[in-house]
């Protein structure tokens, strides 16, 4: 494969005779982004160990302080901006600017989850959105749809995280009073329900 550069003289992205050049223009754009895969997507991975659940404000501030290459690329694509002033996106009354940047960083998290995370391993976005779905008591169908779109953790991950929380609490022991009544139930898989 030869090096490719798009300039106005050799680009097929112009509008003359659209039907003839549409396929080659799509192929050319695909080659450009395939060349950028290594330098941008591969270098933008996230550490999938022990990610904290962040609020939307904390998520925005974290990405403003440490944007990844993919965040910047996906931000520059729709805006055409070559520079990034993080102070503008942290001002509370600048919601239009924040929406632009949030769309880039959420898209990055969705893409990176597919590239680097094992299936079911959520990133910051998925953990935040999953927490919101739990608080809102969203239906199972809605949660499954959000998981399929990589917006929220999978049902398996959520159940595993809940079970891990319960086990951690049980390891600390249970404080029982003198007049407490304890009932233990077991389901058909062998999990203890207190």
N, C-alpha and C positions, 0 to 999 in steps of 0.2 A: 504494500500500500504506500503510495507516495504522499509526501506532506501536502497539506491542503490549506489554502488561505482564501478567505472570501474578501474580495475587493469589488468595487462597482464594475470593474472591467471584466472580471471572469465569473461573476456571480450569475446564477440562473434565477435569482430571486426577483427579477424585474417582471413587469406585468405584460410584456409583449408576447402575444400568442400563448396565453396562459395554459391551454390544454397540452401543448407540446412540451413545455418545460416544467410542468407541475411535478411529475415523477422524479425528474432529475434534480429539481430543487429540494424535494423532500429527502432524496438520497444524500444530497450535499449537506443539508442541515444535520442529518443523522450522522454523517462522518465527522462533522465538526464536534458535535456533542460526544461522540464516541471517543474522540481524541482527548476531550476534557475529562473523561470519566476517571482516569488514574489520578491526575493532579488535583482534581476538585473533590469528587465523591469519595475516593479511597482515603484521602487525607482528612476527611471531615468526620471520621467515625467517632462514636461516643462510647464511653466506658459503660458497659452494661451491668457492672457490679454495683449494687447498693445505691441506686439512684433515689434521691429524695423526692417526695411528692411536693410540688411547688404550687403556689397560688399563681393565677394568671399574671399578676404584677411582678412577682418574683421571677417567673419564667421570662418575661420580657426584659427585665433588668439583667438577668443572667446572660441572655443572648446579646444584649447591647454591650455588656462588658467584655464578652469573649465570643464574638461572632466567628463561625466556621466559614471556610471558603465556600461551601455550598450555600450557606445563608446569604453571603454577599452576592454570589452569582444569581441566585433566584430573586434577590432584591433588585439587582441592576437590570435584569431582563425586562420587567414591566415598567420600571421607572426611568431607565436610561441614565441613572445617576452613577457617576464613577467614584464619588466620595461618600463617606458615611459619617455623619455627625451624631454620635450616640446621645448627646444631650437633648437633641430635638425629639427623639423618640421616647424619652423618659418624662417629658412634661405632660401632666395629666390632661390638660385641655387640648392636646394635639391628637385627637382620636383618629383623624383621617390618616395622618402619617403613621400612627401606631398600627392601624389596620394593614397598611401596606407591608410594614416590616413583619408583623405577626403572620401574614399570609406566607411570606418567604420562609420564616423559621419553622412554621408548622409543616409546610411542604417538605422542608429539609428533614424534619424528624420522621415523617412518613416514609420518605425515600430511604433514609438511613436505617430505619427499622428493617426494611426489606433487604438491604445490602449486608448489614453487619450483625443484626440481632438474629438469634435463632427464632424460629416461629414461636410466637407467644411471649417473647421477651420484649416488654414495653420500654419506650424511651420516656423522656420527661413529659412530652405532650400526652402520651397514652396514659401515664399514671395520673396526671392532672385531670384529664377528661374522665377517666374511670372513677376517680374520687367524686367528681361532680355527679356522675350517673348514680353512684351509690347513695349520695345524699338526697338526690331527687327521686329515688326509688323508681327508676326507669324500668319499663317492661323488659322482659327477657328478649323479645324480638328486637326491640330497639337497641339493646346492648349488643346483641349478636350482629346487627347491621353495622354498628359503630366499630366493632372488632373486625369485621370483614373489610371495612374501609380503612383499617389501621389507625383509627382515631382513639380507640380504647383497648385496654388489655383483653385478652381472650377470657372466656368463662373459666377455662382450666387454670389459667394463671391466677385469676381472682380467687377461686376456691382454694388453691394451694396457698396463697398469701394469707387468707383468713385462717386456714388450718394451722399455718405456721405461727400466727399471732396467738391463737388459743393454746398451742403447745408451749410457747414461750411463757404465757401466763401461768400455765399449769406447773411448769418447772419451778416457778417462784413459790409454789404452794398455795393452798387455799386456806384462808382464815375462817375458821368455824367457831361460832359461839357455842355456849353450853346448851342452848335450846334450839339450835339450828337443825333442820331436817334436810338430809341429803338424799336426793333421788338420782340414780344413775341409770341411763338408758343406753342401749347399744343398737345401732342400726344394722342392717344386714351386711354391711361391708366390714364392720368391726370398729367403727369410730365411736368414741364415747361422747355422749351428749349430756352435759351437766345442766 
